[in-house]
Amino acid sequence: MTTGYFFPHRHILGIDHLTSTDIQHILSTAHSFKEISSRPIKKVPTLRGNTIINLFFEPSTRTRLSFEVAAKRMSADTFNISASTSSATKGETLIDTARNITAMNPDTIIIRHAFSGAPHMLTRYVDAAIINAGDGTHEHPSQGLLDMMTVQEHKGRLDGLKVAIIGDIAHSRVAHSNILGFSKMGSEVYVYAPATLMPPALGQLGAKVCTSLTEAVEDADVVMTLRIQKERQNDPLLPSFREYSRQYGITREIVERASPDAIIMHPGPINRGVELTPDLADCSQSVILDQVTNGVAVRMALLYLVMGNAPVGGE
Amino acid sequence: METSYLITNGRVLDPRNSRDETGDILVCDGLFASPEEAGSNYVEIDASGCWVVPGLIDMHVHLREPGEEYKEDILSGTRAAAAGGFTAVACMPNTNPVNDNAAVTAMILDRARDASARVYPVAAISKGSTGESLAEFGDLQEAGAVAVSDDGLPVRNSQLMRRALEYASDFGLRVISHSEEPSLSGGAMNEGEVSTRLGLKGIPAIAESIMVYREIALAEYTGKPVHIAHVSTAMSTELIRSAKARGVPVTAETAPHYFTLTEAAVEGYDTNAKMNPPLRTEEDRQAIRSGLADGIFDAIATDHAPHSILEKEVEFDLAANGIIGLETSLSLSLALVRDGVIDAQRLIELLSVQPAALLGVAGGTLAIGAPADLTIIDPDAEFTFLEECIVSKSKNSPFLGRKLRGRAVLTMMGGRITHSLLPGV
């Protein structure tokens, strides 16, 4: 079965590089891999003999485990490096770390890093495929993709929807990836945040900046909320969690302003009681755990698709 | 007995002496002499098709010596200067140790004895540039400092800056301000569209203009001059424009990257586009160009800031600020003349005449009897700016690989040729 389309990307650095066709192809591939995770024997040989390194410079529960589960279910060999136990603590630079890892011939390096642009920099210095598992405040493409997959499953489509994203937009790589992704697929993203947490020129990413929580959430098909951090580098952004939860937190009353079959999403980890009331995280409208399940499928798809663009041996 | 040179057929551009004409220049015993006295014992240099101008002077350069000689030192930096057409540079004090005392100033001047360009040390405003107490301006001036600055850092304490303006004027030292409000700063690039898209913390334009306004207010109140370094924004340009119109003793410089590039150069996280103040928007770039056309800026100065791959081949947030500039300044500045922003006379004022005046040093003139510092410029010579051809020890430039037009084909300091691309010279 051949199509005219060929997935052209050697690396997954962000949603910004992907076309809507690329995104749909990734989601369809993810969909076809999803059922593997519900078999009794959750294994296919697709990536057998592949070496995949998880290089995480920031803590992670979901993303790291999800990439590892995805890789192992496809029979790849995975290895985890976390910065706190690596020679990065002795001052070894990121480039040197990557070069040394590359000398052991990995096929794919999955990197999460505190600095935006770190995955881009790696592509200039190493031969492996690079997958961005979150870089600074820039992007978290696999999260954006699993969020889109979840919405597509529940709504049957990705165009013509109203997606509301509430929270620390300025510092959220998840928000950036979602704004880019949903806009590319033909939906409208409405964002709301305290003014101190709204970055400049957000409109050019494709989001509509709202002036109230109700404006953002009114008739929304998707209500997505993000984790809030109180302190950040000497910048007095918010007075307290209490104020944030009272003024910007998602409650039952707020959700009632959205569409009756709106779904509630959160990338995790959740500060229960801060960005959303505890009961909402577990209610019937919440698809938060579906997001996590889809995360494995999306990551299987990404690992599979970048391998298709590996240079052939001898070249 | 030094070689005498007769430079013939060039376009002699000498704004200080109101000359813009084809003519000959005679250099004898390290000074300019009247061409009629040429006699027969000289080397002729044919400058047809070229401009012959007073030696270019860069009043904002980091030579990194003492302390960071792996990035650049006085000899390599002045060789780079000569290659760029400069006969003199003013070097900033943010070395290690900081140049806040006569001993370091003297060491720099001693090292500069064999240099390919004259070196004028700028000393620190405050001891250690910590912004707490004044450095000994009298001592520094006696040792050879020509100006003071805490460049690299702003002077946070307004009272200290006020006292610096007052005290420096007693010694004829110009105070050069690195204008940045630190609590608004602390980002990696200009705050705006591109920083949001790249996920980088931004430095808003007001971080610069708020401090520029403070310096203007201090100069106006004390009546003492202040010079604003590396202006990058439209708002700062406007503030300086209206201050000058009011007669405030403020002068200002800008750098070639601010009238050539914008924040778009950071795309792809290119650390060779990272400097402080950062590259700004297209509106800012146009305002800088208008400011040059309207005489708001007194000088073009590169802020030549060499960094090695240790500092630049890292994550964008961690990369050091700064780019080299001595070897591209002239080409980029000549583009202003080609684009009709300024004329050739004004270019030489910005690159030679006014820097000499602002620093209170000789230069900026081709007058008979003056030290023979001159530059021969081929305004049409095309070349590709290749890393392997860079004279500076460091190669951190956003113009790598770019095709440039116009360059210095000969640089002469005190009658001695320090750089030549001319055959047989």
Interface residues (C-beta under 8 A of the other chain):
Chain A: D16 T93 L94 I95 H113 F115 S116 G117 A118 H120 M121 D135 G136 T137 H138 E139 R173 H176 P199 P200 A201 L202 Q204 L205 Q233 N234
Chain B: G186 E191 G192 E193 S195 T196 R197 L198 G199 L200 K201 G202 G268 Y269 E313 V314 E315 F316 D317 L318
